[in-house]
Amino acid sequence: MVTDNGDVSRDEKNETEDLLSRRMSSGSASAADKQSQAPLEAANDPSTDTEAFDPITDPIAEDAPKHSADAKPSTGPVRVTPAHSTNPASQPATASTHTAAQKSAGTDSAAVASTAGASSSTDTGATREVPQNARTAVMSEADWAAVSKAATSTDARDPEVPERRRSVLDVIGTIWIMLATPFVLLALAVRFVASGIFLKFEYFRPGFPADQFGFSAADREHYGTYVIDYLHNFDSRRYLADIVMPNGEPIFISDELSHMADVKGLISLLYLVALVGIIGSVLFGIYMCRKNGSGIHAGVRLGSIFSIVFMAAVAVVAVLGWDSFFRGFHKVFFADGTWEFYADDSLIRLFPPQFWVDAGIAGGGLFVLLAIILFLLSFTGHKKRRALRKARKDAEAEI
């Protein structure tokens, strides 16, 4: 019995030692398993702080505090949800891998960033949230604001498509050119009529009425040329007073000399206005034709249209009653009693009513012709300007 009891005691002791060894070995295994599974539980636990996310999957977050110390994550910690996959690359890193990634991130952030990009591309089943302070590691708030302003700015333009800008001087220049155009055209028309070429054409053309008091066509051309010269030179009325016929009698009487002086003053005023208009148009044109300027085409076009309308109105009034128009014109620009003469006076003999009818037709026709030419010239480069406007609108639409 004693022996049996001793055997039983030894068996119980051996059994106890086996049980203790099994418990110790199972406890060590459990501690190792817990230690290996700790990173996964910490990563999946929502209550953990930002120190728990893996720097391999998002290494730029480690450097974020270095760029912006006051930046605080607004979206919370990074959460990595592993996919239901057996791919070892998609499994969370162990503690040893975590430590190695932290060391490599401190020495070469660019290499870690590229490794993170590769690992994130392979983790097709993972979803992650990047904290706000991670963005400041790459670009500051000021840089983001500058980029956003440049992207949404309405002032950006294609440098190859200049934008035409209209200033106050452009508007004044356009109005100036528009008003100066009819005066310039009228001065050119008057100068054409008051020329030796037109006189010769009139006196020698078939159908022109002959002088009833003895002037031949050659005499008319001779004396009439003196009148034309007087209108365009700087001499006084004595220039015409010195002209005499072969018998020594003066060609023009005192009233005719006074009227021709008034005519010369009116024509000189027209030439002066036209000259000032041309000078102002040239100066405004230089300014308006600057880079990105409005150009002179609008002023020239409006001036030509205004000239055509003006001459059309004058032509209608003249056709409806030439005598009334002729007398009304003289009453506006000359004093009463200074422009009416007898049929045998030299001015009537040299310039009969038919001459003024022909002069009106020739001068008005030249006026309209020049206005039409200017109107057509105002469209020069219109296709190019339209293409530039279209390209600028397309560039604005893209921006």
C-alpha positions, 0 to 999 in steps of 0.5 A: 500500500505504501508503495502504491501510495508512493507511486500515486504521489509521483504520478500526481507530481509528474502530472502537475509538472506537465500541466504547469509546463503546458500552461507556461508554454501556452502563456508564452504563445499567447503573449507572442500572438498578442504582441504580433496582433497589437498593430492590427488592433491598434490600427482598427481601433477608432479610439486610438490616436494619430500615432497609431497609423502606419507611416509606410502607407502615408509617410508624409504625415510624419513630416507635417508638424515640421512644416506647420506646427499649429496644424491640427488634423481635421479629419481624425486619424488615418484608418486603414481597413485591410481588404479580405485578401490573402496578398501579403503585401496588403497585410499591416506591417509588423512592429519591426517593419514600423520601426524600419519605416520610421528610420527610413522616413527620417533619412530619405522622405522622397524614397519613403513617399515613393514606397508609400505610393507603391504600397497604396497602389497595391492596396486596392481594397484599402480605404484611408483618410489623410489628415489636414496637416498632411497637405502642408507637408507638400504645399503651404496654405499660402501656396494653395491660395496662390494656385487657386487665385491663378486658376480662377483669375479672370484677368488671365489672357492668352498672350497671343490674343491681345485684348483691345481696350477702349479708353476715354481718349479712344472715344474722343478720337473716334468722335474727332475722326467722325466729325473731321471726315466730312470737312476733309472730304468737302475741302478736297471736293472744293479744291477739285472744283476750284482748279484749272483742270476743272475750269478747262474741262468746263469751258471747252466741253460741248454744251457749255453756254457761251458768253453773250458779251464777247468772252471766248473760251480762251478768255474765260480760261485766262481770267478765270485762272486768276480767280482760282489762283487768288483763292489759294494764295496769300495775296490781298484783293489787289491781286484781282484789282490789277487784272485788266482787259486789253483796253485797260479796263479792270476786269472786276469792279469793287463789289466783285472784289469784295465778294471774292474776298469773302469767298476766299475767307470762307474757303480758307476757313474750310481748309483750316478746319480740314487741316486741323481735322487731319492733324488731330486725326493723325495724332489720335490715330497714332494713339489709337493704333497702339498695341491693344488699342481700339484702332481708327476703323470705327471713327473712319467708318462712322465719318464716312457714313455721316458724310454720305448721309449729309451729302444725300440730304444736300443733294435732295434739297438741291434737286428739289429746287436749285435756285432756292438752294443756291440763294439759301446757301449764299444767305447763310454765309454772305451778307445780303446785297454782297453776292448779287450781280448783273448779267454783264458783270465779269463774275457772271460771265466767267461763272454762269449758273451752269458752271455752279450746277456742274460744280455741284455735281462734280464736287458732290460726286467726288465727295461721295466717292471718297466717302465710299472708299473710306467706308470700304477701307475701314473694313481693312483687317476686319477678318483678322480682328474678328478672328482675334476676338473669337480666339480671345473669347475662346481663351476666356471660356477655357479659363 
